[in-house]
Amino acid sequence: MYIALCPSMKTILLSRDDELINTIMRANIFLKEKFFVLNEYGDALDIMSTVCSESPTLLIADDDFLKPKSAHILKSIKRVNNSIYIIFLSSDLSIDLGREVSQLGIQYYALKPLGVQDLIDVVNFIGKLKEKENSY
């Protein structure tokens, strides 16, 4: 059994990737009432509106779902909610994409597929960041 440091973090996953969704479910680190999969929208404004209105602590963003507007969507979300933590996952090996999104204040950027233990480690890391920031 896996334990996350901040299981109460409200988390939204932006993805249609069944493998990624299954990895997150296998990790079993998010409370079901605090974890949402947002995969029905294709329009950037709908995605931004929903994420901003739900105000999650953590956003797991799949570049393959957000393309070609990944950086624009994340930049807009960070503009509205600068305290949101973002895990950005992509299957795109482009250095340009890495440069573009790394300037947005993303806490973790990785290439897919992401393993269960890697996901647990990054969520625990973000939980520690959150605790540290809340203690100031």
Secondary structure, 3 states (H helix, E strand, C coil): CCCCCCCCCCEEEECCCHHHHHHHHHHCCCCHHHEEEECCCCCHHHHHHHHHHHCCCEEEEEHHHHCCCHHHHHHHHHHHCCCCEEEEEECCCCHHHHHHHHCCCCCEEEECCCCHHHHHHHHHHHHHHHHHHHCC
